[in-house]
């Protein structure tokens, strides 16, 4: 799968439209649009960082909704 397709799939998985997605990641709207349309290439490292942030935020949202936090012992 191309990076532009991965980006679109990632954005759609969040339920955000382009404007919301751009505001969330502080990316210019035209940059993100060009990435999705294939006019410019999204840097792969940036795509991975966005995926990571979304995964981590979903985990933290889930824990806060449950009212529980995982106990971590070091």
C-alpha positions in Angstrom: 0.0 0.0 0.0 1.3 3.5 -0.9 2.0 6.0 1.9 -0.8 8.3 0.6 -3.3 5.4 0.9 -2.0 4.6 4.4 -2.5 8.3 5.4 -6.0 8.4 4.1 -6.8 5.1 5.9 -5.3 6.4 9.1 -7.3 9.7 8.9 -10.5 7.8 8.2 -9.9 5.4 11.1 -9.9 8.4 13.4 -13.3 9.6 12.1 -11.8 13.0 11.4 -12.3 15.0 8.2 -9.2 16.6 6.6 -9.6 19.9 8.4 -9.9 18.3 11.8 -7.0 15.9 11.1 -4.8 18.9 10.0 -5.7 20.9 13.1 -5.0 17.9 15.3 -1.5 17.3 13.9 -0.9 21.0 13.1 -0.2 20.3 9.5 -1.2 22.8 6.8 -4.4 21.7 5.0 -3.0 21.9 1.5 0.0 19.8 2.5 -2.2 17.0 3.8 -4.4 17.3 0.8 -1.4 17.1 -1.5 -0.2 14.0 0.4 -3.6 12.2 0.0 -3.9 13.1 -3.7 -0.4 12.0 -4.4 0.9 15.4 -5.5 3.5 15.2 -2.8 4.9 12.3 -0.8 4.2 12.0 2.9 7.5 11.3 4.7 7.3 7.7 6.0 8.7 8.6 9.4 6.0 11.2 9.8 3.3 8.7 8.9 4.7 6.3 11.5 4.7 9.0 14.2 1.1 9.9 13.4 0.1 6.3 13.7 1.9 6.0 17.0 0.3 9.1 18.4 -3.2 7.9 17.5 -2.6 4.5 19.0 -1.3 6.0 22.2 -4.1 8.5 22.5 -6.7 5.8 21.9 -5.1 3.7 24.7 -5.1 6.7 27.1 -8.7 7.5 26.2 -9.7 3.9 26.9 -8.1 3.9 30.3 -9.6 7.2 31.3 -13.1 6.1 30.3 -12.7 2.9 32.4 -11.6 5.0 35.3 -8.7 2.7 35.8 -5.0 3.0 35.2 -2.7 0.2 34.6 -0.4 -0.4 37.6 3.2 -0.5 36.4 5.9 -1.8 38.8 9.5 -1.1 38.0 
